[in-house]
Amino acid sequence: MKKAVTVILALSTLIAAYSCKQEEEKPKVKYMEPTEVKKPEKKDSSQIKVADLPVHMEGTKYLIHPVGDMRIYDNSAYKTYGSRMNDNVSYAISNYNRFELTGYFENLKFQHIDSTALYPLTDKQVQIQTATYLNTIAERTKKQLLVYTLVDSDTNQDGKIDANDIRSLYISDISGANFTKLSQDMQELIDWNIVEVQNRIYFRTIEDINKNGAFDKNDKVHYQFCNLIADEWVVESYEPVN
């Protein structure tokens, strides 16, 4: 019996070590020569573009249409973020919780409530994960803004733009105009926060300064803020730990 327990423990250790190794083999960043950089792969033939029904952020004059891929599965147990399944097909690509859209979608289209025209947020390939309406800033300043967390580049060079790549921070007007990146390229967004009394957005990012492809304790954390009601969104750095 003791020998059997020893064998089981040994196998468990091997499995755990293998699992850790597998995780280590999936960095968010890969540094390659320009000639080696892969282009994002072609669309999966099992994915068909679909739009969720529009949402309206309270107090604004725009409808927002999330656009992404309808996914078809072999196993009905698999579901996408916020999905509903019918016959192994996911028709929903986002969730809406009053002032925030969450999910995995490739674009947003904006429609003024008095118009039938739709305007895309971007013409670039991205994966949008959250879109948050800054309602408290709008109440204070009448300036209506959206903040986004998204992936805009294939940083791990696997041919896909997805949640395994670096996440960035963006901002735009409520109409989708002036879509602007706030975080720096190749810096992973940690978190962000609104300080209403200053009309500022504060955020933290981490930079892979030792170029090992992973974000860890040996890398540099950057602290930054931006004045939301300025004529131009200019990001400034500050050093709270020095």
C-alpha atoms as an extended CHARMM CRD file, in Angstrom:
* protein
*
       242  EXT
         1         1  MET       CA              0.0000000000        0.0000000000        0.0000000000  PROA      1               0.0000000000
         2         2  LYS       CA              2.8120000000        2.3710000000        0.9450000000  PROA      2               0.0000000000
         3         3  LYS       CA              4.4940000000        1.6460000000       -2.4020000000  PROA      3               0.0000000000
         4         4  ALA       CA              1.2620000000        2.4130000000       -4.2730000000  PROA      4               0.0000000000
         5         5  VAL       CA              0.9200000000        5.7500000000       -2.4690000000  PROA      5               0.0000000000
         6         6  THR       CA              4.5440000000        6.5820000000       -3.3470000000  PROA      6               0.0000000000
         7         7  VAL       CA              3.8990000000        5.8280000000       -7.0170000000  PROA      7               0.0000000000
         8         8  ILE       CA              0.7550000000        7.9690000000       -7.0300000000  PROA      8               0.0000000000
         9         9  LEU       CA              2.6170000000       10.8770000000       -5.4260000000  PROA      9               0.0000000000
        10        10  ALA       CA              5.4230000000       10.5560000000       -7.9570000000  PROA      10              0.0000000000
        11        11  LEU       CA              2.9430000000       10.5800000000      -10.8490000000  PROA      11              0.0000000000
        12        12  SER       CA              1.1600000000       13.5990000000       -9.3800000000  PROA      12              0.0000000000
        13        13  THR       CA              4.4820000000       15.4470000000       -9.1410000000  PROA      13              0.0000000000
        14        14  LEU       CA              5.3000000000       14.6400000000      -12.7600000000  PROA      14              0.0000000000
        15        15  ILE       CA              1.8660000000       15.7780000000      -13.9380000000  PROA      15              0.0000000000
        16        16  ALA       CA              2.1400000000       19.0280000000      -11.9780000000  PROA      16              0.0000000000
        17        17  ALA       CA              5.6230000000       19.6730000000      -13.3490000000  PROA      17              0.0000000000
        18        18  TYR       CA              4.4160000000       18.9940000000      -16.8790000000  PROA      18              0.0000000000
        19        19  SER       CA              1.4450000000       21.3460000000      -16.4050000000  PROA      19              0.0000000000
        20        20  CYS       CA              3.7460000000       24.1160000000      -15.1480000000  PROA      20              0.0000000000
        21        21  LYS       CA              6.0390000000       23.5620000000      -18.1160000000  PROA      21              0.0000000000
        22        22  GLN       CA              3.0910000000       23.8220000000      -20.4970000000  PROA      22              0.0000000000
        23        23  GLU       CA              2.0390000000       27.1290000000      -18.9060000000  PROA      23              0.0000000000
        24        24  GLU       CA              5.5820000000       28.4810000000      -19.1300000000  PROA      24              0.0000000000
        25        25  GLU       CA              5.6280000000       27.6630000000      -22.8320000000  PROA      25              0.0000000000
        26        26  LYS       CA              2.8270000000       30.1730000000      -23.5280000000  PROA      26              0.0000000000
        27        27  PRO       CA              4.3450000000       33.6410000000      -23.0500000000  PROA      27              0.0000000000
        28        28  LYS       CA              2.3630000000       36.7590000000      -23.9200000000  PROA      28              0.0000000000
        29        29  VAL       CA              5.3260000000       38.2010000000      -25.8010000000  PROA      29              0.0000000000
        30        30  LYS       CA              7.7620000000       36.7160000000      -28.2940000000  PROA      30              0.0000000000
        31        31  TYR       CA             10.6720000000       38.7120000000      -29.6570000000  PROA      31              0.0000000000
        32        32  MET       CA             11.4060000000       37.8200000000      -33.2710000000  PROA      32              0.0000000000
        33        33  GLU       CA             13.2230000000       39.3530000000      -36.1880000000  PROA      33              0.0000000000
        34        34  PRO       CA             10.9560000000       41.4210000000      -38.4800000000  PROA      34              0.0000000000
        35        35  THR       CA             11.2380000000       38.8070000000      -41.2360000000  PROA      35              0.0000000000
        36        36  GLU       CA              9.9680000000       36.1180000000      -38.8340000000  PROA      36              0.0000000000
        37        37  VAL       CA              6.8670000000       37.9170000000      -37.5720000000  PROA      37              0.0000000000
        38        38  LYS       CA              3.7080000000       36.0080000000      -38.4060000000  PROA      38              0.0000000000
        39        39  LYS       CA              0.6070000000       37.6410000000      -39.7850000000  PROA      39              0.0000000000
        40        40  PRO       CA             -2.7180000000       36.9330000000      -38.0410000000  PROA      40              0.0000000000
        41        41  GLU       CA             -4.2150000000       33.7350000000      -39.3950000000  PROA      41              0.0000000000
        42        42  LYS       CA             -7.2570000000       33.6250000000      -41.6710000000  PROA      42              0.0000000000
        43        43  LYS       CA            -10.7090000000       33.4490000000      -40.1420000000  PROA      43              0.0000000000
        44        44  ASP       CA            -11.8950000000       30.0330000000      -38.9630000000  PROA      44              0.0000000000
        45        45  SER       CA            -14.4200000000       28.7410000000      -41.4870000000  PROA      45              0.0000000000
        46        46  SER       CA            -16.6280000000       27.6360000000      -38.5730000000  PROA      46              0.0000000000
        47        47  GLN       CA            -17.0300000000       31.2550000000      -37.4520000000  PROA      47              0.0000000000
        48        48  ILE       CA            -19.6620000000       33.5060000000      -39.0060000000  PROA      48              0.0000000000
        49        49  LYS       CA            -19.8550000000       37.2320000000      -38.2940000000  PROA      49              0.0000000000
        50        50  VAL       CA            -22.8660000000       38.2790000000      -36.2070000000  PROA      50              0.0000000000
        51        51  ALA       CA            -23.9850000000       41.3530000000      -34.2550000000  PROA      51              0.0000000000
        52        52  ASP       CA            -25.6940000000       41.4070000000      -30.8760000000  PROA      52              0.0000000000
        53        53  LEU       CA            -28.7980000000       43.5290000000      -30.4770000000  PROA      53              0.0000000000
        54        54  PRO       CA            -27.8580000000       47.1630000000      -29.7640000000  PROA      54              0.0000000000
        55        55  VAL       CA            -27.4910000000       48.6170000000      -26.2800000000  PROA      55              0.0000000000
        56        56  HSD       CA            -28.1270000000       52.1660000000      -25.1640000000  PROA      56              0.0000000000
        57        57  MET       CA            -26.0330000000       53.7870000000      -22.4540000000  PROA      57              0.0000000000
        58        58  GLU       CA            -28.3930000000       55.8200000000      -20.2720000000  PROA      58              0.0000000000
        59        59  GLY       CA            -28.1650000000       59.5610000000      -20.9300000000  PROA      59              0.0000000000
        60        60  THR       CA            -26.5160000000       59.2610000000      -24.3560000000  PROA      60              0.0000000000
        61        61  LYS       CA            -27.7960000000       59.6110000000      -27.9200000000  PROA      61              0.0000000000
        62        62  TYR       CA            -26.0600000000       56.5550000000      -29.3640000000  PROA      62              0.0000000000
        63        63  LEU       CA            -26.8070000000       52.8870000000      -29.7760000000  PROA      63              0.0000000000
        64        64  ILE       CA            -23.8600000000       50.4830000000      -29.6590000000  PROA      64              0.0000000000
        65        65  HSD       CA            -23.8560000000       47.2850000000      -31.7330000000  PROA      65              0.0000000000
        66        66  PRO       CA            -21.2540000000       44.6500000000      -30.6750000000  PROA      66              0.0000000000
        67        67  VAL       CA            -19.9160000000       42.7110000000      -33.6750000000  PROA      67              0.0000000000
        68        68  GLY       CA            -18.0950000000       39.3880000000      -33.5230000000  PROA      68              0.0000000000
        69        69  ASP       CA            -18.2000000000       35.7500000000      -34.5440000000  PROA      69              0.0000000000
        70        70  MET       CA            -21.0270000000       33.2830000000      -34.1250000000  PROA      70              0.0000000000
        71        71  ARG       CA            -19.3020000000       30.0960000000      -33.0400000000  PROA      71              0.0000000000
        72        72  ILE       CA            -20.2490000000       26.5390000000      -33.9550000000  PROA      72              0.0000000000
        73        73  TYR       CA            -19.1900000000       23.7110000000      -31.6330000000  PROA      73              0.0000000000
        74        74  ASP       CA            -18.9580000000       19.9600000000      -31.7780000000  PROA      74              0.0000000000
        75        75  ASN       CA            -19.7700000000       19.7360000000      -28.0750000000  PROA      75              0.0000000000
        76        76  SER       CA            -22.6490000000       21.7060000000      -26.5790000000  PROA      76              0.0000000000
        77        77  ALA       CA            -20.7830000000       21.8560000000      -23.2550000000  PROA      77              0.0000000000
        78        78  TYR       CA            -18.4180000000       24.4610000000      -24.6930000000  PROA      78              0.0000000000
        79        79  LYS       CA            -19.6460000000       28.0380000000      -24.4930000000  PROA      79              0.0000000000
        80        80  THR       CA            -18.1860000000       31.4220000000      -25.3380000000  PROA      80              0.0000000000
        81        81  TYR       CA            -18.0810000000       34.3410000000      -22.9460000000  PROA      81              0.0000000000
        82        82  GLY       CA            -21.6680000000       35.3200000000      -22.1640000000  PROA      82              0.0000000000
        83        83  SER       CA            -23.1010000000       32.9940000000      -24.7970000000  PROA      83              0.0000000000
        84        84  ARG       CA            -26.4270000000       31.2600000000      -25.2510000000  PROA      84              0.0000000000
        85        85  MET       CA            -26.4020000000       27.9440000000      -27.0570000000  PROA      85              0.0000000000
        86        86  ASN       CA            -28.8920000000       26.5850000000      -29.5790000000  PROA      86              0.0000000000
        87        87  ASP       CA            -27.9830000000       23.3990000000      -31.4590000000  PROA      87              0.0000000000
        88        88  ASN       CA            -24.2970000000       23.8750000000      -30.5500000000  PROA      88              0.0000000000
        89        89  VAL       CA            -24.2850000000       27.4390000000      -31.8990000000  PROA      89              0.0000000000
        90        90  SER       CA            -23.4560000000       30.5250000000      -29.8160000000  PROA      90              0.0000000000
        91        91  TYR       CA            -25.3750000000       33.5950000000      -31.0130000000  PROA      91              0.0000000000
        92        92  ALA       CA            -24.3870000000       36.0150000000      -28.2320000000  PROA      92              0.0000000000
        93        93  ILE       CA            -20.9760000000       37.6510000000      -28.1860000000  PROA      93              0.0000000000
        94        94  SER       CA            -21.2880000000       40.1100000000      -25.3040000000  PROA      94              0.0000000000
        95        95  ASN       CA            -22.8670000000       40.8380000000      -21.9210000000  PROA      95              0.0000000000
        96        96  TYR       CA            -24.3170000000       44.2110000000      -20.9440000000  PROA      96              0.0000000000
        97        97  ASN       CA            -24.4510000000       45.4210000000      -17.3500000000  PROA      97              0.0000000000
        98        98  ARG       CA            -25.8650000000       48.9430000000      -17.4170000000  PROA      98              0.0000000000
        99        99  PHE       CA            -22.7440000000       51.0170000000      -18.1900000000  PROA      99              0.0000000000
       100       100  GLU       CA            -20.4010000000       48.2620000000      -19.3630000000  PROA      100             0.0000000000
       101       101  LEU       CA            -20.1970000000       45.8200000000      -22.2590000000  PROA      101             0.0000000000
       102       102  THR       CA            -18.0440000000       42.7440000000      -21.7300000000  PROA      102             0.0000000000
       103       103  GLY       CA            -17.1260000000       39.8460000000      -23.9710000000  PROA      103             0.0000000000
       104       104  TYR       CA            -14.8280000000       38.9960000000      -26.8480000000  PROA      104             0.0000000000
       105       105  PHE       CA            -15.8570000000       40.9590000000      -29.9330000000  PROA      105             0.0000000000
       106       106  GLU       CA            -14.0120000000       42.3210000000      -32.9440000000  PROA      106             0.0000000000
       107       107  ASN       CA            -15.6770000000       45.7150000000      -33.3070000000  PROA      107             0.0000000000
       108       108  LEU       CA            -18.3930000000       48.0630000000      -32.1280000000  PROA      108             0.0000000000
       109       109  LYS       CA            -20.6950000000       49.9710000000      -34.4390000000  PROA      109             0.0000000000
       110       110  PHE       CA            -22.2710000000       53.2430000000      -33.3480000000  PROA      110             0.0000000000
       111       111  GLN       CA            -25.6520000000       54.5940000000      -34.3890000000  PROA      111             0.0000000000
       112       112  HSD       CA            -27.1320000000       57.9700000000      -33.4530000000  PROA      112             0.0000000000
       113       113  ILE       CA            -30.6710000000       57.4850000000      -32.1620000000  PROA      113             0.0000000000
       114       114  ASP       CA            -32.0000000000       59.8010000000      -34.9010000000  PROA      114             0.0000000000
       115       115  SER       CA            -30.1750000000       58.0010000000      -37.7210000000  PROA      115             0.0000000000
       116       116  THR       CA            -30.0080000000       54.6210000000      -39.4120000000  PROA      116             0.0000000000
       117       117  ALA       CA            -26.2960000000       54.9510000000      -40.2960000000  PROA      117             0.0000000000
       118       118  LEU       CA            -23.7440000000       52.7230000000      -38.5300000000  PROA      118             0.0000000000
       119       119  TYR       CA            -20.1240000000       53.7300000000      -37.9610000000  PROA      119             0.0000000000
       120       120  PRO       CA            -17.3860000000       51.2630000000      -36.8620000000  PROA      120             0.0000000000
       121       121  LEU       CA            -15.1270000000       52.0260000000      -33.9380000000  PROA      121             0.0000000000
       122       122  THR       CA            -12.0100000000       50.9010000000      -35.8250000000  PROA      122             0.0000000000
       123       123  ASP       CA            -10.8580000000       49.4220000000      -39.1150000000  PROA      123             0.0000000000
       124       124  LYS       CA             -8.0570000000       47.4760000000      -37.4280000000  PROA      124             0.0000000000
       125       125  GLN       CA             -8.1220000000       43.8660000000      -36.2920000000  PROA      125             0.0000000000
       126       126  VAL       CA             -8.6880000000       43.8660000000      -32.5250000000  PROA      126             0.0000000000
       127       127  GLN       CA            -10.3300000000       41.8460000000      -29.7770000000  PROA      127             0.0000000000
       128       128  ILE       CA            -12.4030000000       44.1180000000      -27.5230000000  PROA      128             0.0000000000
       129       129  GLN       CA            -12.9600000000       42.7450000000      -24.0230000000  PROA      129             0.0000000000
       130       130  THR       CA            -14.6740000000       45.6240000000      -22.1990000000  PROA      130             0.0000000000
       131       131  ALA       CA            -16.2730000000       48.9390000000      -23.1470000000  PROA      131             0.0000000000
       132       132  THR       CA            -17.1930000000       51.1250000000      -20.1670000000  PROA      132             0.0000000000
       133       133  TYR       CA            -19.2260000000       54.3220000000      -20.2470000000  PROA      133             0.0000000000
       134       134  LEU       CA            -17.9090000000       56.9050000000      -17.7550000000  PROA      134             0.0000000000
       135       135  ASN       CA            -21.3270000000       57.9970000000      -16.5390000000  PROA      135             0.0000000000
       136       136  THR       CA            -20.0520000000       59.8050000000      -13.4260000000  PROA      136             0.0000000000
       137       137  ILE       CA            -17.6790000000       61.9190000000      -15.5270000000  PROA      137             0.0000000000
       138       138  ALA       CA            -20.5680000000       62.7040000000      -17.8960000000  PROA      138             0.0000000000
       139       139  GLU       CA            -22.7370000000       63.8240000000      -14.9730000000  PROA      139             0.0000000000
       140       140  ARG       CA            -19.9890000000       66.1390000000      -13.6810000000  PROA      140             0.0000000000
       141       141  THR       CA            -18.6150000000       67.5390000000      -16.9340000000  PROA      141             0.0000000000
       142       142  LYS       CA            -21.1810000000       66.7040000000      -19.6770000000  PROA      142             0.0000000000
       143       143  LYS       CA            -18.3330000000       64.9930000000      -21.5590000000  PROA      143             0.0000000000
       144       144  GLN       CA            -19.4230000000       61.4980000000      -22.6210000000  PROA      144             0.0000000000
       145       145  LEU       CA            -16.5830000000       58.9880000000      -22.9470000000  PROA      145             0.0000000000
       146       146  LEU       CA            -16.0000000000       55.2650000000      -23.3650000000  PROA      146             0.0000000000
       147       147  VAL       CA            -12.9600000000       53.3950000000      -22.0310000000  PROA      147             0.0000000000
       148       148  TYR       CA            -11.9270000000       50.0860000000      -23.6090000000  PROA      148             0.0000000000
       149       149  THR       CA             -9.6780000000       47.1890000000      -22.7030000000  PROA      149             0.0000000000
       150       150  LEU       CA             -8.6660000000       45.2710000000      -25.8040000000  PROA      150             0.0000000000
       151       151  VAL       CA             -5.9700000000       43.3840000000      -27.6830000000  PROA      151             0.0000000000
       152       152  ASP       CA             -4.6200000000       45.1740000000      -30.7550000000  PROA      152             0.0000000000
       153       153  SER       CA             -1.5550000000       43.1330000000      -31.7210000000  PROA      153             0.0000000000
       154       154  ASP       CA             -0.3800000000       39.5320000000      -32.0420000000  PROA      154             0.0000000000
       155       155  THR       CA              2.3290000000       39.9480000000      -29.4040000000  PROA      155             0.0000000000
       156       156  ASN       CA              2.9700000000       36.2270000000      -28.8440000000  PROA      156             0.0000000000
       157       157  GLN       CA              3.3280000000       35.6160000000      -32.6050000000  PROA      157             0.0000000000
       158       158  ASP       CA              0.9190000000       32.6800000000      -32.7640000000  PROA      158             0.0000000000
       159       159  GLY       CA             -1.0080000000       34.0600000000      -35.7350000000  PROA      159             0.0000000000
       160       160  LYS       CA             -4.0380000000       35.1380000000      -33.6630000000  PROA      160             0.0000000000
       161       161  ILE       CA             -5.1720000000       38.2700000000      -31.8570000000  PROA      161             0.0000000000
       162       162  ASP       CA             -6.8040000000       36.9900000000      -28.6780000000  PROA      162             0.0000000000
       163       163  ALA       CA             -6.7220000000       36.9720000000      -24.8750000000  PROA      163             0.0000000000
       164       164  ASN       CA             -3.2560000000       35.3680000000      -24.9170000000  PROA      164             0.0000000000
       165       165  ASP       CA             -1.7630000000       38.6240000000      -26.2420000000  PROA      165             0.0000000000
       166       166  ILE       CA             -0.9970000000       41.8830000000      -24.4340000000  PROA      166             0.0000000000
       167       167  ARG       CA             -4.0670000000       43.8410000000      -23.2990000000  PROA      167             0.0000000000
       168       168  SER       CA             -4.1770000000       47.6060000000      -23.9090000000  PROA      168             0.0000000000
       169       169  LEU       CA             -6.2100000000       50.6160000000      -22.7520000000  PROA      169             0.0000000000
       170       170  TYR       CA             -8.1210000000       52.8760000000      -25.1730000000  PROA      170             0.0000000000
       171       171  ILE       CA            -10.6010000000       55.7530000000      -24.9830000000  PROA      171             0.0000000000
       172       172  SER       CA            -13.1080000000       57.4290000000      -27.3320000000  PROA      172             0.0000000000
       173       173  ASP       CA            -16.0380000000       59.8040000000      -27.4150000000  PROA      173             0.0000000000
       174       174  ILE       CA            -19.4760000000       58.2290000000      -26.9250000000  PROA      174             0.0000000000
       175       175  SER       CA            -19.9220000000       58.2360000000      -30.7150000000  PROA      175             0.0000000000
       176       176  GLY       CA            -16.7920000000       56.1120000000      -31.1730000000  PROA      176             0.0000000000
       177       177  ALA       CA            -14.8910000000       59.1050000000      -32.5810000000  PROA      177             0.0000000000
       178       178  ASN       CA            -11.3490000000       60.0030000000      -31.4680000000  PROA      178             0.0000000000
       179       179  PHE       CA            -10.5020000000       56.3730000000      -30.7060000000  PROA      179             0.0000000000
       180       180  THR       CA             -7.1430000000       56.7630000000      -28.9050000000  PROA      180             0.0000000000
       181       181  LYS       CA             -4.6590000000       54.4000000000      -27.2950000000  PROA      181             0.0000000000
       182       182  LEU       CA             -3.5940000000       55.4200000000      -23.7720000000  PROA      182             0.0000000000
       183       183  SER       CA             -1.2280000000       52.5950000000      -22.8010000000  PROA      183             0.0000000000
       184       184  GLN       CA              2.1280000000       52.0880000000      -24.4860000000  PROA      184             0.0000000000
       185       185  ASP       CA              2.8430000000       49.3590000000      -27.0340000000  PROA      185             0.0000000000
       186       186  MET       CA              4.2290000000       46.1360000000      -25.5360000000  PROA      186             0.0000000000
       187       187  GLN       CA              3.0480000000       47.0440000000      -22.0300000000  PROA      187             0.0000000000
       188       188  GLU       CA              0.3980000000       44.8320000000      -20.4260000000  PROA      188             0.0000000000
       189       189  LEU       CA             -2.4960000000       46.6790000000      -18.7850000000  PROA      189             0.0000000000
       190       190  ILE       CA             -2.8340000000       45.7040000000      -15.1120000000  PROA      190             0.0000000000
       191       191  ASP       CA             -5.8250000000       47.8230000000      -14.1020000000  PROA      191             0.0000000000
       192       192  TRP       CA             -7.3960000000       51.2710000000      -14.3450000000  PROA      192             0.0000000000
       193       193  ASN       CA             -9.4860000000       53.5630000000      -12.1720000000  PROA      193             0.0000000000
       194       194  ILE       CA            -11.3940000000       56.8540000000      -12.4400000000  PROA      194             0.0000000000
       195       195  VAL       CA            -10.7120000000       59.6200000000       -9.8850000000  PROA      195             0.0000000000
       196       196  GLU       CA            -13.7780000000       61.8040000000      -10.2960000000  PROA      196             0.0000000000
       197       197  VAL       CA            -12.6030000000       64.7560000000       -8.2090000000  PROA      197             0.0000000000
       198       198  GLN       CA             -9.7010000000       65.2380000000      -10.6690000000  PROA      198             0.0000000000
       199       199  ASN       CA            -11.5300000000       64.1130000000      -13.8210000000  PROA      199             0.0000000000
       200       200  ARG       CA             -8.6360000000       61.7130000000      -14.4050000000  PROA      200             0.0000000000
       201       201  ILE       CA             -8.1500000000       58.1160000000      -15.4090000000  PROA      201             0.0000000000
       202       202  TYR       CA             -5.2790000000       56.3720000000      -13.5960000000  PROA      202             0.0000000000
       203       203  PHE       CA             -3.8480000000       53.0940000000      -14.8280000000  PROA      203             0.0000000000
       204       204  ARG       CA             -0.9550000000       50.6820000000      -14.3430000000  PROA      204             0.0000000000
       205       205  THR       CA              0.9450000000       48.6950000000      -16.9430000000  PROA      205             0.0000000000
       206       206  ILE       CA              3.8530000000       46.2870000000      -16.7800000000  PROA      206             0.0000000000
       207       207  GLU       CA              6.8120000000       46.1450000000      -19.1730000000  PROA      207             0.0000000000
       208       208  ASP       CA              8.8740000000       43.0370000000      -19.9000000000  PROA      208             0.0000000000
       209       209  ILE       CA             12.2100000000       44.7770000000      -19.3570000000  PROA      209             0.0000000000
       210       210  ASN       CA             14.2530000000       41.5580000000      -19.1430000000  PROA      210             0.0000000000
       211       211  LYS       CA             12.7550000000       40.3570000000      -22.4530000000  PROA      211             0.0000000000
       212       212  ASN       CA             11.9520000000       36.8410000000      -21.2120000000  PROA      212             0.0000000000
       213       213  GLY       CA              8.4720000000       36.8870000000      -22.7410000000  PROA      213             0.0000000000
       214       214  ALA       CA              6.6510000000       36.8370000000      -19.3860000000  PROA      214             0.0000000000
       215       215  PHE       CA              5.4330000000       39.4720000000      -16.9440000000  PROA      215             0.0000000000
       216       216  ASP       CA              6.8520000000       38.8190000000      -13.4960000000  PROA      216             0.0000000000
       217       217  LYS       CA              8.3810000000       40.4430000000      -10.3950000000  PROA      217             0.0000000000
       218       218  ASN       CA             11.5650000000       41.3110000000      -12.2800000000  PROA      218             0.0000000000
       219       219  ASP       CA              9.7380000000       43.5840000000      -14.7170000000  PROA      219             0.0000000000
       220       220  LYS       CA              8.8460000000       47.2670000000      -14.4280000000  PROA      220             0.0000000000
       221       221  VAL       CA              5.4210000000       48.5820000000      -13.4060000000  PROA      221             0.0000000000
       222       222  HSD       CA              4.4710000000       51.9390000000      -14.9380000000  PROA      222             0.0000000000
       223       223  TYR       CA              2.0230000000       54.3340000000      -13.2320000000  PROA      223             0.0000000000
       224       224  GLN       CA              0.1890000000       56.7880000000      -15.4780000000  PROA      224             0.0000000000
       225       225  PHE       CA             -2.7850000000       59.1310000000      -15.6320000000  PROA      225             0.0000000000
       226       226  CYS       CA             -4.6780000000       61.2200000000      -18.1690000000  PROA      226             0.0000000000
       227       227  ASN       CA             -6.9070000000       64.2850000000      -17.8630000000  PROA      227             0.0000000000
       228       228  LEU       CA            -10.2100000000       63.1430000000      -19.3410000000  PROA      228             0.0000000000
       229       229  ILE       CA            -11.6570000000       66.5920000000      -20.0280000000  PROA      229             0.0000000000
       230       230  ALA       CA             -8.5760000000       68.1140000000      -21.6750000000  PROA      230             0.0000000000
       231       231  ASP       CA             -8.7510000000       69.1010000000      -25.3420000000  PROA      231             0.0000000000
       232       232  GLU       CA             -6.2140000000       66.3390000000      -26.0640000000  PROA      232             0.0000000000
       233       233  TRP       CA             -5.7190000000       63.1400000000      -24.0850000000  PROA      233             0.0000000000
       234       234  VAL       CA             -2.0930000000       63.3310000000      -22.9620000000  PROA      234             0.0000000000
       235       235  VAL       CA             -0.7730000000       60.5110000000      -20.7740000000  PROA      235             0.0000000000
       236       236  GLU       CA              1.5670000000       61.4900000000      -17.9290000000  PROA      236             0.0000000000
       237       237  SER       CA              3.6880000000       59.2680000000      -15.7050000000  PROA      237             0.0000000000
       238       238  TYR       CA              4.0790000000       59.4400000000      -11.9350000000  PROA      238             0.0000000000
       239       239  GLU       CA              6.1780000000       57.4710000000       -9.4130000000  PROA      239             0.0000000000
       240       240  PRO       CA              4.2660000000       56.6190000000       -6.2090000000  PROA      240             0.0000000000
       241       241  VAL       CA              6.8290000000       54.0630000000       -5.0090000000  PROA      241             0.0000000000
       242       242  ASN       CA              9.9350000000       56.2580000000       -5.2170000000  PROA      242             0.0000000000
